[in-house]
Amino acid sequence: MQLPFRSEIRNSPCHPTIKIFLSDESLDEKIKNHLERFDEIDTIEIQESIEQNRADESITIFLKNDVDIVKMKSVIDSSLWWYFEEDLVDDQG
């Protein structure tokens, strides 16, 4: 079974980022809206991928400067797992 998403920390000299790759890119906008409630996030962009991975798009999360990126990745991953579990429960009725 394919996982609904994967996330990666990207070390950038100017801004720490987390990239989210969704298996269903039609959910990009819904996931972006879901994540916008976190105060630790500065901005979120949906970007086309030019990297050598399977996803054509990714959600790039730019964190505020004083945020622990490892802790925030864990929080975001947990939130996304919760989101997808709720979505699966809704789909099964």
Contacts in CASP RR format, 6 or more apart in sequence:
PFRMAT RR
TARGET T0000
AUTHOR 0000-0000-0000
METHOD contacts of the structure
MODEL  1
MQLPFRSEIRNSPCHPTIKIFLSDESLDEKIKNHLERFDEIDTIEIQESI
EQNRADESITIFLKNDVDIVKMKSVIDSSLWWYFEEDLVDDQG
2 23 0 8 1.000
3 23 0 8 1.000
4 22 0 8 1.000
4 23 0 8 1.000
4 24 0 8 1.000
4 80 0 8 1.000
4 84 0 8 1.000
5 20 0 8 1.000
5 21 0 8 1.000
5 22 0 8 1.000
5 23 0 8 1.000
5 31 0 8 1.000
5 80 0 8 1.000
5 84 0 8 1.000
6 20 0 8 1.000
6 21 0 8 1.000
7 18 0 8 1.000
7 19 0 8 1.000
7 20 0 8 1.000
7 21 0 8 1.000
7 73 0 8 1.000
7 76 0 8 1.000
7 77 0 8 1.000
7 80 0 8 1.000
8 18 0 8 1.000
8 19 0 8 1.000
8 21 0 8 1.000
9 16 0 8 1.000
9 17 0 8 1.000
9 18 0 8 1.000
9 69 0 8 1.000
9 70 0 8 1.000
9 73 0 8 1.000
10 16 0 8 1.000
10 17 0 8 1.000
10 18 0 8 1.000
10 19 0 8 1.000
10 60 0 8 1.000
15 42 0 8 1.000
15 62 0 8 1.000
15 63 0 8 1.000
16 62 0 8 1.000
16 63 0 8 1.000
16 67 0 8 1.000
16 69 0 8 1.000
17 60 0 8 1.000
17 61 0 8 1.000
17 62 0 8 1.000
17 63 0 8 1.000
18 60 0 8 1.000
18 61 0 8 1.000
18 63 0 8 1.000
18 69 0 8 1.000
18 72 0 8 1.000
18 73 0 8 1.000
18 76 0 8 1.000
19 58 0 8 1.000
19 59 0 8 1.000
19 60 0 8 1.000
19 61 0 8 1.000
20 31 0 8 1.000
20 58 0 8 1.000
20 59 0 8 1.000
20 60 0 8 1.000
20 61 0 8 1.000
20 76 0 8 1.000
20 80 0 8 1.000
21 49 0 8 1.000
21 53 0 8 1.000
21 54 0 8 1.000
21 55 0 8 1.000
21 58 0 8 1.000
21 59 0 8 1.000
22 28 0 8 1.000
22 31 0 8 1.000
22 55 0 8 1.000
22 57 0 8 1.000
22 59 0 8 1.000
25 55 0 8 1.000
25 56 0 8 1.000
25 57 0 8 1.000
28 46 0 8 1.000
28 57 0 8 1.000
28 59 0 8 1.000
29 46 0 8 1.000
31 59 0 8 1.000
31 80 0 8 1.000
31 83 0 8 1.000
32 44 0 8 1.000
32 46 0 8 1.000
32 59 0 8 1.000
34 79 0 8 1.000
34 80 0 8 1.000
34 83 0 8 1.000
35 41 0 8 1.000
35 44 0 8 1.000
35 59 0 8 1.000
35 61 0 8 1.000
35 76 0 8 1.000
35 79 0 8 1.000
36 44 0 8 1.000
38 72 0 8 1.000
38 75 0 8 1.000
38 76 0 8 1.000
38 79 0 8 1.000
40 63 0 8 1.000
40 64 0 8 1.000
40 67 0 8 1.000
40 72 0 8 1.000
40 75 0 8 1.000
41 61 0 8 1.000
41 62 0 8 1.000
41 63 0 8 1.000
41 64 0 8 1.000
41 72 0 8 1.000
42 62 0 8 1.000
42 63 0 8 1.000
42 64 0 8 1.000
43 62 0 8 1.000
44 59 0 8 1.000
44 60 0 8 1.000
44 61 0 8 1.000
44 62 0 8 1.000
45 59 0 8 1.000
45 60 0 8 1.000
45 62 0 8 1.000
46 57 0 8 1.000
46 58 0 8 1.000
46 59 0 8 1.000
46 60 0 8 1.000
47 57 0 8 1.000
47 58 0 8 1.000
47 59 0 8 1.000
47 60 0 8 1.000
48 56 0 8 1.000
48 57 0 8 1.000
49 55 0 8 1.000
49 56 0 8 1.000
49 57 0 8 1.000
49 58 0 8 1.000
61 76 0 8 1.000
63 69 0 8 1.000
63 72 0 8 1.000
END
